[in-house]
Amino acid sequence: MKLKLYSIPNSEDSRKIKDFLIQHNLKFEEAIFDERVYSELTNISSYLKNSQESFLIIRYSSAIHAIHGFNAHAFDQLFKHIKKYKPKIQ
C-alpha cells in the first residue's frame, strides 16, 4: 500500500490530512500541485487532474482509491482498515 497526498498550497484540507497521517504514524509521500504533478495525475484520472482540493491517493496492489478533501469518516475507515489488515505501507 502506498499513500500519496496531492496538496494545494495553503489548503486547510491538506493541513488536516497531513495532521491525521502524522498523528496515526502513517508513512506518506506529498506532492504539491505543479506541472509535474499535473502530468502525473493525467495518468491516474482526468477527474483528479481538474481537482480544486487536496486529496489522498491510496494505491493497493490491485486498485487505486482517492479521498477528496478531508473527510473524517473516510480517514477513520482507512485507519481501521490499516489497523485490521496491517498492510505494508511503502
DSSP file (Angstrom, degrees, kcal/mol; ACC not computed):
  #  RESIDUE AA STRUCTURE BP1 BP2  ACC     N-H-->O    O-->H-N    N-H-->O    O-->H-N    TCO  KAPPA ALPHA  PHI   PSI    X-CA   Y-CA   Z-CA
    1    1 A M              0   0    0      0, 0.0    89,-2.8     0, 0.0     2,-0.4   0.000 360.0 360.0 360.0 141.0    0.0    0.0    0.0
    2    2 A K  E     -A   59   0A   0     57,-1.7    57,-2.8    87,-0.2     2,-0.5  -0.999 360.0-156.5-134.1 132.7    1.2    3.5   -0.8
    3    3 A L  E     +A   58   0A   0     -2,-0.4    26,-2.2    24,-0.4     2,-0.4  -0.927  13.7 177.9-110.4 128.1   -0.2    6.8    0.4
    4    4 A K  E     -Ab  57  29A   0     53,-2.3    53,-3.1    -2,-0.5     2,-0.5  -0.979  15.0-153.2-134.8 123.0    0.4    9.9   -1.6
    5    5 A L  E     -Ab  56  30A   0     24,-3.3    26,-3.0    -2,-0.4     2,-0.7  -0.820   2.7-157.2 -95.3 125.0   -1.1   13.3   -0.7
    6    6 A Y  E     -Ab  55  31A   0     49,-3.1    49,-1.8    -2,-0.5     2,-0.4  -0.909  23.4-161.2-101.4 111.1   -1.6   15.8   -3.5
    7    7 A S  E     - b   0  32A   0     24,-2.8    26,-2.6    -2,-0.7    46,-0.0  -0.744  21.6-150.6-104.4 139.1   -1.6   19.2   -1.8
    8    8 A I    >   -     0   0    0     -2,-0.4     3,-1.5    24,-0.2     6,-0.2  -0.915  46.3 -99.8 -95.4 128.0   -2.9   22.6   -2.9
    9    9 A P  T 3  S+     0   0    0      0, 0.0    -1,-0.0     0, 0.0     5,-0.0  -0.158 103.3   7.6 -52.3 139.5   -0.7   25.2   -1.3
   10   10 A N  T 3  S+     0   0    0      1,-0.2     2,-0.4     2,-0.1     3,-0.1   0.737  91.2 156.5  61.2  27.1   -2.2   26.8    1.9
   11   11 A S    <>  -     0   0    0     -3,-1.5     4,-1.9     1,-0.2    -1,-0.2  -0.703  41.5-152.0 -87.0 130.0   -5.1   24.3    1.8
   12   12 A E  H  > S+     0   0    0     -2,-0.4     4,-2.4     2,-0.2     5,-0.2   0.893 100.3  53.3 -64.1 -40.5   -6.9   23.7    5.1
   13   13 A D  H  > S+     0   0    0      1,-0.2     4,-2.8     2,-0.2     5,-0.2   0.915 106.7  52.1 -60.5 -42.9   -7.8   20.2    3.8
   14   14 A S  H  > S+     0   0    0      1,-0.2     4,-2.6    -6,-0.2     5,-0.2   0.922 109.6  48.7 -60.3 -44.9   -4.2   19.5    3.1
   15   15 A R  H  X S+     0   0    0     -4,-1.9     4,-2.6     1,-0.2    -1,-0.2   0.918 112.9  47.8 -61.3 -44.4   -3.2   20.5    6.6
   16   16 A K  H  X S+     0   0    0     -4,-2.4     4,-2.4     2,-0.2    -2,-0.2   0.900 112.1  49.3 -65.1 -41.0   -5.9   18.3    8.2
   17   17 A I  H  X S+     0   0    0     -4,-2.8     4,-2.6     2,-0.2     5,-0.2   0.944 112.8  46.8 -63.4 -47.9   -4.9   15.3    6.0
   18   18 A K  H  X S+     0   0    0     -4,-2.6     4,-2.7     1,-0.2     5,-0.3   0.920 111.8  51.3 -60.4 -44.1   -1.2   15.7    6.9
   19   19 A D  H  X S+     0   0    0     -4,-2.6     4,-2.8    -5,-0.2    -1,-0.2   0.918 111.0  48.6 -58.7 -44.1   -2.1   16.1   10.6
   20   20 A F  H  X S+     0   0    0     -4,-2.4     4,-1.9     2,-0.2    -2,-0.2   0.939 113.0  46.5 -61.3 -48.6   -4.2   12.9   10.5
   21   21 A L  H  <>S+     0   0    0     -4,-2.6     5,-3.0     1,-0.2    -2,-0.2   0.904 116.1  44.7 -63.6 -42.1   -1.5   10.9    8.8
   22   22 A I  H ><5S+     0   0    0     -4,-2.7     3,-1.7     3,-0.2    -1,-0.2   0.926 110.7  54.0 -67.6 -44.6    1.2   12.1   11.1
   23   23 A Q  H 3<5S+     0   0    0     -4,-2.8    -1,-0.2     1,-0.3    -2,-0.2   0.846 113.2  43.5 -57.7 -35.2   -0.9   11.6   14.2
   24   24 A H  T 3<5S-     0   0    0     -4,-1.9    -1,-0.3    -5,-0.2    -2,-0.2   0.233 112.6-119.0 -97.3  12.9   -1.6    8.0   13.2
   25   25 A N  T < 5 +     0   0    0     -3,-1.7     2,-0.6     1,-0.2    -3,-0.2   0.865  56.6 159.2  53.6  41.9    2.1    7.3   12.2
   26   26 A L      < -     0   0    0     -5,-3.0     2,-0.2    -6,-0.2    -1,-0.2  -0.857  39.6-129.4 -99.7 125.3    1.2    6.6    8.6
   27   27 A K        +     0   0    0     -2,-0.6   -24,-0.4    62,-0.1     2,-0.3  -0.520  40.1 162.6 -72.4 133.7    4.0    6.9    6.1
   28   28 A F        -     0   0    0     -2,-0.2     2,-0.4    62,-0.1   -24,-0.2  -0.980  34.3-131.6-150.1 160.8    3.1    9.0    3.1
   29   29 A E  E     -b    4   0A   0    -26,-2.2   -24,-3.3    -2,-0.3     2,-0.4  -0.871  22.5-148.5-110.4 147.2    4.5   11.0    0.2
   30   30 A E  E     -b    5   0A   0     -2,-0.4     2,-0.4   -26,-0.2   -24,-0.2  -0.955  11.8-173.5-121.9 139.6    3.4   14.5   -0.6
   31   31 A A  E     -b    6   0A   0    -26,-3.0   -24,-2.8    -2,-0.4     2,-0.4  -0.996  16.4-144.5-128.7 126.2    3.3   16.3   -3.9
   32   32 A I  E     -b    7   0A   0     -2,-0.4     5,-0.3   -26,-0.2   -24,-0.2  -0.735  38.9 -96.2 -86.9 136.3    2.5   20.0   -4.2
   33   33 A F  S    S+     0   0    0    -26,-2.6     2,-0.3    -2,-0.4    -1,-0.1  -0.322  70.6 127.6 -56.9 122.6    0.4   20.8   -7.3
   34   34 A D  S  > S-     0   0    0     -2,-0.1     4,-2.7    -3,-0.0     5,-0.2  -0.863  75.6 -73.1-155.6-172.3    2.7   21.9  -10.2
   35   35 A E  H  > S+     0   0    0     -2,-0.3     4,-2.2     1,-0.2     5,-0.2   0.887 129.5  51.0 -61.5 -39.9    3.2   21.0  -13.8
   36   36 A R  H  > S+     0   0    0      2,-0.2     4,-2.1     1,-0.2    -1,-0.2   0.926 113.1  45.4 -63.5 -44.1    5.0   17.7  -13.0
   37   37 A V  H  > S+     0   0    0     -5,-0.3     4,-2.5     2,-0.2    -2,-0.2   0.905 109.8  55.1 -65.8 -41.7    2.1   16.6  -10.6
   38   38 A Y  H  X S+     0   0    0     -4,-2.7     4,-1.3     1,-0.2    -1,-0.2   0.913 109.4  47.7 -56.8 -43.7   -0.5   17.7  -13.2
   39   39 A S  H  X S+     0   0    0     -4,-2.2     4,-0.8     1,-0.2    -1,-0.2   0.899 110.5  51.6 -64.5 -41.9    1.2   15.4  -15.7
   40   40 A E  H >< S+     0   0    0     -4,-2.1     3,-0.8     1,-0.2     4,-0.5   0.896 107.9  52.3 -61.7 -41.2    1.3   12.5  -13.2
   41   41 A L  H >X S+     0   0    0     -4,-2.5     4,-2.8     1,-0.3     3,-1.0   0.791  95.6  68.5 -68.7 -27.5   -2.4   12.9  -12.4
   42   42 A T  H 3< S+     0   0    0     -4,-1.3    -1,-0.3     1,-0.3    -2,-0.2   0.852  98.3  53.3 -58.1 -33.3   -3.3   12.7  -16.1
   43   43 A N  T << S+     0   0    0     -3,-0.8    -1,-0.3    -4,-0.8    -2,-0.2   0.700 114.5  41.1 -75.2 -19.1   -2.2    9.1  -15.9
   44   44 A I  T <4 S-     0   0    0     -3,-1.0     2,-0.3    -4,-0.5    -2,-0.2   0.902 128.7 -26.1 -92.8 -52.8   -4.5    8.4  -13.0
   45   45 A S     X  -     0   0    0     -4,-2.8     4,-1.6     1,-0.1    -1,-0.3  -0.928  35.7-139.2-167.0 135.5   -7.7   10.2  -13.8
   46   46 A S  H  > S+     0   0    0     -2,-0.3     4,-0.6     1,-0.2    -1,-0.1   0.805 108.8  57.9 -67.7 -26.9   -8.9   13.2  -15.8
   47   47 A Y  H >4 S+     0   0    0      1,-0.2     3,-0.8     2,-0.2    -1,-0.2   0.922 105.6  48.3 -66.2 -44.4  -11.2   14.0  -12.9
   48   48 A L  H >4 S+     0   0    0      1,-0.2     3,-1.9    -7,-0.2    -2,-0.2   0.870 103.4  59.4 -66.4 -37.7   -8.3   14.2  -10.4
   49   49 A K  H 3< S+     0   0    0     -4,-1.6    -1,-0.2    -8,-0.3    -2,-0.2   0.728 107.2  48.6 -67.4 -18.3   -6.2   16.5  -12.6
   50   50 A N  T << S+     0   0    0     -3,-0.8    -1,-0.3    -4,-0.6    -2,-0.2   0.298  85.0 131.1 -99.1   8.3   -9.0   19.1  -12.5
   51   51 A S    <   -     0   0    0     -3,-1.9     4,-0.1     1,-0.1    -3,-0.1  -0.309  43.9-163.6 -65.6 142.4   -9.5   18.9   -8.8
   52   52 A Q  S    S+     0   0    0      2,-0.1     2,-0.3   -44,-0.0    -1,-0.1   0.152  70.8  63.5-108.6  15.3   -9.6   22.1   -6.8
   53   53 A E  S    S-     0   0    0    -40,-0.0     2,-0.1   -42,-0.0    -2,-0.1  -0.948  89.0 -99.6-136.8 157.5   -9.0   20.4   -3.5
   54   54 A S        +     0   0    0     -2,-0.3    15,-2.8   -46,-0.1     2,-0.3  -0.415  46.6 179.2 -69.7 151.5   -6.2   18.4   -1.9
   55   55 A F  E     -AC   6  68A   0    -49,-1.8   -49,-3.1    13,-0.2     2,-0.5  -0.989  26.7-125.3-153.8 160.5   -6.7   14.7   -1.9
   56   56 A L  E     -AC   5  67A   0     11,-2.4    11,-2.5    -2,-0.3     2,-0.5  -0.923  16.9-153.3-110.9 129.7   -5.0   11.4   -0.8
   57   57 A I  E     -AC   4  66A   0    -53,-3.1   -53,-2.3    -2,-0.5     2,-0.6  -0.898   6.6-162.7-101.0 129.1   -4.4    8.6   -3.3
   58   58 A I  E     -AC   3  65A   0      7,-3.5     7,-2.7    -2,-0.5     2,-0.7  -0.958   4.6-161.1-112.5 116.4   -4.3    5.1   -1.8
   59   59 A R  E     -AC   2  64A   0    -57,-2.8   -57,-1.7    -2,-0.6     5,-0.2  -0.877   9.3-175.7-101.7 116.6   -2.6    2.6   -4.0
   60   60 A Y        -     0   0    0      3,-3.0     3,-0.2    -2,-0.7    -2,-0.0  -0.478  45.9 -94.8 -94.9 175.2   -3.4   -1.0   -3.2
   61   61 A S  S    S+     0   0    0      1,-0.2     3,-0.1    -2,-0.2    -1,-0.0   0.830 123.1  17.2 -62.2 -30.4   -1.8   -3.9   -5.1
   62   62 A S  S    S+     0   0    0      1,-0.1     2,-0.3     0, 0.0    -1,-0.2   0.291 126.0  37.2-126.4  11.0   -4.7   -4.1   -7.4
   63   63 A A        -     0   0    0     -3,-0.2    -3,-3.0     2,-0.0     2,-0.4  -0.984  57.7-137.2-156.9 163.8   -6.6   -0.8   -7.1
   64   64 A I  E     -C   59   0A   0     -2,-0.3     2,-0.4    -5,-0.2    -5,-0.2  -0.996  21.1-174.6-127.1 134.3   -6.4    2.9   -6.6
   65   65 A H  E     -C   58   0A   0     -7,-2.7    -7,-3.5    -2,-0.4     2,-0.4  -0.965   6.9-157.2-127.9 144.8   -8.6    4.8   -4.3
   66   66 A A  E     -C   57   0A   0     -2,-0.4     2,-0.6    -9,-0.2    -9,-0.2  -0.974   6.7-160.9-124.9 138.3   -8.9    8.6   -3.7
   67   67 A I  E     -C   56   0A   0    -11,-2.5   -11,-2.4    -2,-0.4     2,-0.4  -0.975  19.9-147.0-114.0 117.2  -10.2   10.5   -0.8
   68   68 A H  E     -C   55   0A   0     -2,-0.6   -13,-0.2   -13,-0.2   -14,-0.1  -0.693  58.0 -23.6 -89.2 131.3  -11.0   14.1   -1.8
   69   69 A G  S    S-     0   0    0    -15,-2.8     2,-0.8    -2,-0.4   -13,-0.2  -0.100 107.8 -44.4  64.3-169.9  -10.5   16.8    0.8
   70   70 A F        +     0   0    0    -15,-0.1     2,-0.6     4,-0.0    -1,-0.1  -0.869  60.8 172.5 -99.9 112.4  -10.6   16.0    4.5
   71   71 A N     >  -     0   0    0     -2,-0.8     4,-2.4     1,-0.1     5,-0.3  -0.934  18.9-159.2-119.0 102.7  -13.4   13.6    5.2
   72   72 A A  H  > S+     0   0    0     -2,-0.6     4,-2.4     1,-0.2     5,-0.2   0.863  90.9  51.0 -53.3 -42.7  -13.1   12.4    8.9
   73   73 A H  H  > S+     0   0    0      1,-0.2     4,-2.4     2,-0.2    -1,-0.2   0.932 110.6  48.0 -62.3 -46.4  -15.2    9.3    8.3
   74   74 A A  H  > S+     0   0    0      1,-0.2     4,-2.1     2,-0.2    -1,-0.2   0.894 113.6  47.6 -62.9 -39.8  -13.3    8.2    5.2
   75   75 A F  H  X S+     0   0    0     -4,-2.4     4,-2.4     2,-0.2    -1,-0.2   0.873 110.0  52.0 -71.4 -35.8  -10.0    8.7    7.1
   76   76 A D  H  X S+     0   0    0     -4,-2.4     4,-2.4    -5,-0.3    -2,-0.2   0.909 110.1  49.6 -63.1 -41.1  -11.2    6.8   10.1
   77   77 A Q  H  X S+     0   0    0     -4,-2.4     4,-2.4     2,-0.2    -2,-0.2   0.901 109.8  51.3 -64.0 -41.0  -12.2    4.0    7.8
   78   78 A L  H  X S+     0   0    0     -4,-2.1     4,-2.4     2,-0.2    -2,-0.2   0.934 110.9  47.8 -60.2 -46.6   -8.8    4.0    6.2
   79   79 A F  H  X S+     0   0    0     -4,-2.4     4,-2.7     1,-0.2    -2,-0.2   0.904 111.1  50.4 -63.7 -41.6   -7.1    3.8    9.6
   80   80 A K  H  X S+     0   0    0     -4,-2.4     4,-2.5     2,-0.2    -1,-0.2   0.903 110.4  50.7 -61.6 -41.1   -9.3    1.0   10.7
   81   81 A H  H  X S+     0   0    0     -4,-2.4     4,-2.9     2,-0.2     5,-0.4   0.933 112.6  45.9 -61.0 -47.0   -8.5   -0.9    7.5
   82   82 A I  H  X S+     0   0    0     -4,-2.4     4,-2.0     1,-0.2    -2,-0.2   0.911 113.7  49.0 -63.7 -42.9   -4.8   -0.4    8.1
   83   83 A K  H  < S+     0   0    0     -4,-2.7    -1,-0.2    -5,-0.2    -2,-0.2   0.892 116.6  42.6 -63.6 -40.2   -5.0   -1.4   11.7
   84   84 A K  H  < S+     0   0    0     -4,-2.5    -2,-0.2    -5,-0.2    -1,-0.2   0.935 126.7  27.7 -73.5 -47.7   -7.1   -4.6   10.9
   85   85 A Y  H  < S-     0   0    0     -4,-2.9    -3,-0.2    -5,-0.2    -2,-0.2   0.584  87.3-147.6 -96.9 -10.6   -5.2   -5.9    7.9
   86   86 A K     <  -     0   0    0     -4,-2.0    -3,-0.1    -5,-0.4    -4,-0.1   0.883  22.8-171.1  46.7  53.5   -1.7   -4.4    8.6
   87   87 A P        -     0   0    0      0, 0.0     2,-0.5     0, 0.0    -1,-0.1  -0.385  31.7-102.7 -70.5 154.1   -0.7   -3.9    5.0
   88   88 A K        -     0   0    0     -2,-0.1     2,-0.6     2,-0.0    -2,-0.0  -0.673  35.5-150.8 -76.2 122.4    2.9   -2.9    4.4
   89   89 A I              0   0    0     -2,-0.5   -87,-0.2     1,-0.1   -62,-0.1  -0.864 360.0 360.0 -99.5 122.3    3.0    0.9    3.7
   90   90 A Q              0   0    0    -89,-2.8   -88,-0.2    -2,-0.6    -1,-0.1   0.437 360.0 360.0 -90.0 360.0    5.8    1.9    1.4
